[in-house]
Amino acid sequence: MIEPDTIKLLRECDAGIKMGVSSIDDVLDYVHNDNFKQLLSTCKTEHEELKEEIQVLLDKYKDDGKEPNPVAKGMSWMKTNVKLTLHESDETIADLITDGCNMGVKSLNKYLNQYEAAEEKTKDITKRLINLEEKLAIDIRKYL
């Protein structure tokens, strides 16, 4: 069962990265603090680098990856825009991004457990993605 679990885990990482990058893109122009903006930009770049690694593996398995759930993406976009309309601040953005990171960590750990037969290389990428999300949530606490 290694190959099916590997592909499924890669797909979930792919969707998670797309969701994370999209969320950062949604808020980046609203960030006032230069250090906060730099943290988000750096994290986005690191996500995109992992996306490239994932794409190589997906290509190896002749798989197209996975788009984020459209309902989840739409709800995230709506929540972001409503909160920013009501209170545009770095604190609001940090709150939104922290929530997204926490959801990503929870989901990725669930998939890591669910697809335990996945190749070690794919599990390693998943763990690195989880670490990126956890680190960002910690790094932006000072803006909450």
C-alpha positions in Angstrom: 0.0 0.0 0.0 3.0 2.3 -0.1 2.2 4.0 -3.5 -1.5 4.8 -2.9 -0.7 6.2 0.6 2.2 8.2 -0.8 0.1 9.7 -3.5 -2.7 10.6 -1.1 -0.3 12.2 1.3 1.4 14.2 -1.5 -2.0 15.4 -2.6 -3.0 16.6 0.8 0.4 18.4 1.2 -0.2 20.0 -2.3 -3.6 21.2 -1.3 -2.4 22.5 2.0 0.4 24.4 0.5 -1.9 26.0 -2.1 -4.3 27.0 0.7 -1.4 28.4 2.8 0.1 30.4 -0.1 -3.3 31.7 -1.1 -4.0 32.8 2.5 -0.7 34.7 2.8 -1.4 36.3 -0.6 -4.8 37.4 0.7 -3.3 39.4 3.6 0.1 40.4 2.5 -0.9 43.8 1.1 -2.6 44.7 4.4 0.3 44.1 6.7 1.8 47.3 8.1 4.8 46.0 10.1 7.8 45.4 7.8 9.2 42.5 9.9 5.8 40.8 10.0 5.5 41.2 6.2 9.0 39.7 5.8 8.1 36.7 8.0 5.0 36.0 5.8 7.0 36.5 2.6 9.7 34.1 3.7 7.2 31.5 4.8 5.4 31.8 1.4 8.8 31.2 -0.3 9.5 28.2 1.8 6.0 26.8 1.0 6.6 27.3 -2.7 10.0 25.5 -2.4 8.2 22.5 -0.8 5.6 22.7 -3.5 8.3 22.2 -6.1 9.6 19.1 -4.3 6.0 17.7 -4.1 5.5 18.4 -7.8 8.5 16.4 -8.7 7.1 13.4 -6.7 3.6 13.9 -8.1 5.0 13.9 -11.6 6.9 10.7 -10.8 3.5 9.1 -10.0 1.8 10.8 -12.9 -0.6 12.6 -10.6 -1.9 16.1 -10.9 -2.1 16.9 -7.2 -5.0 18.4 -5.4 -6.7 21.7 -5.2 -7.9 23.0 -1.8 -11.5 22.3 -1.0 -13.4 25.1 -2.8 -15.8 25.6 0.2 -12.9 25.8 2.7 -11.1 28.2 0.4 -14.2 30.4 -0.1 -14.9 30.4 3.6 -11.3 31.4 4.4 -11.4 34.2 1.9 -14.7 35.5 3.2 -13.6 35.3 6.9 -10.4 37.1 6.0 -12.2 39.9 4.1 -14.9 40.4 6.7 -12.4 40.6 9.6 -10.1 42.9 7.6 -13.0 45.1 6.7 -14.1 45.4 10.3 -10.6 45.8 11.8 -7.7 46.1 9.4 -4.6 45.5 11.6 -1.6 43.4 12.0 -3.2 41.9 15.0 -6.2 40.7 12.9 -3.9 39.3 10.3 -1.8 37.5 12.8 -5.0 36.0 14.3 -6.2 34.8 10.9 -2.8 33.3 9.9 -2.4 31.6 13.3 -5.8 30.0 12.9 -4.8 28.8 9.4 -1.5 27.4 10.6 -3.2 25.6 13.4 -5.8 24.0 11.0 -2.9 23.1 8.7 -0.9 21.4 11.4 -4.0 19.5 12.6 -4.9 18.3 9.2 -1.4 17.4 8.1 -0.8 15.4 11.3 -4.1 13.6 10.7 -3.1 12.7 7.2 0.4 11.6 8.3 -1.3 9.2 10.7 -3.9 8.1 8.1 -1.4 7.4 5.3 1.2 5.7 7.5 2.4 3.4 4.6 3.6 6.4 2.6 7.2 6.6 1.6 9.6 8.1 4.1 10.5 10.9 1.7 6.9 12.0 1.5 6.5 11.7 5.3 9.6 13.9 5.7 8.1 16.6 3.4 4.9 16.5 5.4 6.8 16.9 8.6 8.8 19.8 7.2 5.5 21.4 6.1 4.1 20.9 9.6 7.2 22.5 11.1 6.9 25.5 8.8 3.3 26.0 9.9 4.2 25.6 13.6 7.2 28.0 13.3 5.1 30.7 11.6 2.4 30.5 14.3 5.1 30.9 16.9 7.0 33.7 15.1 3.9 35.9 14.6 2.6 35.6 18.2 4.1 39.0 19.0 1.7 40.6 16.5 -1.4 39.1 18.1 
